[in-house]
């Protein structure tokens, strides 16, 4: 118990002095290290602040540069979009022209085919493969060729419109993305350290596979612009071709149509002249028929007039043949009677041209019938060519579209 109450050991004054000095030295050392750390921290803070400000300023400049790049390509895309849109609208008008031109070919072709069909109803010798038929067949071939060409060109135009619209769609999608990207970068450019809605976000610096390189980004828009420009140039060339085709086909159809009309007018004149010639021949035959009929009547009358004299002469001869015996003499009377009978008989036989005249009259009748039939053929041909065909062709109008 006495040990428990024993007083703590006493230190030597030297130890006390040393302990005080050590406390002072330790404090000075701690203070010095703290001051150095404070100075280093301040320097580091200043450096970090400057670096942060510099980096943020550089980022701001990069964002600004990026905005300018996006605006540049957005303007390029806008310009090309306007050009391709305008060109597509123009090509659509050319498509309408092609469709109208194609539609306008149907009536002339229908008329040409109907004319060929109507002319098959010509009769007899007039069913001839004449110049009109040749020109009509050529016209049908020209029109069918024009229709085939216009149809191919229309298909080509539809395909070009599809390609142009595809290029236009790509431009619009690219523009839409550029607009969104520009809005995002505008938002980013507006952010400051004091903006209320800034916040921490995890995993923001992670680069995944969706990112593309700046070169690929430029190439993407450049390819869209080049494709649009290519389709615009193709459309321009196609419009020039369509203009040429429409002009040339209209000229070909108009020229062939006129060739057919000229051939029709020429043929109608030829048929009408032939008909007039046949009518003159018919009049001549009818006149000759009337003359021959009069001739036959005269011949018949002449033969009838000789019946009395020949009967008298023959009766006298019969009577004188009954003279008796020596009185049956071949005297001058007998000689003259015999001569008279021979003479009258010979004259009657000379008038045997009656059969020939009657044969000629039949021939004239057949010729008249043939001429009348041929005139009817010519009238039928004139009706087909002049009334049915030529009047039908008046409805043909070859227009430039």
Secondary structure as GFF3:
##gff-version 3
##sequence-region A 1 401
A	DSSP	alpha_helix	13	119	.	.	.	ID=ss1
A	DSSP	three_ten_helix	124	126	.	.	.	ID=ss2
A	DSSP	alpha_helix	131	190	.	.	.	ID=ss3
A	DSSP	alpha_helix	214	320	.	.	.	ID=ss4
A	DSSP	three_ten_helix	325	327	.	.	.	ID=ss5
A	DSSP	alpha_helix	332	350	.	.	.	ID=ss6
A	DSSP	alpha_helix	353	382	.	.	.	ID=ss7
A	DSSP	pi_helix	383	389	.	.	.	ID=ss8
A	DSSP	alpha_helix	390	393	.	.	.	ID=ss9
###
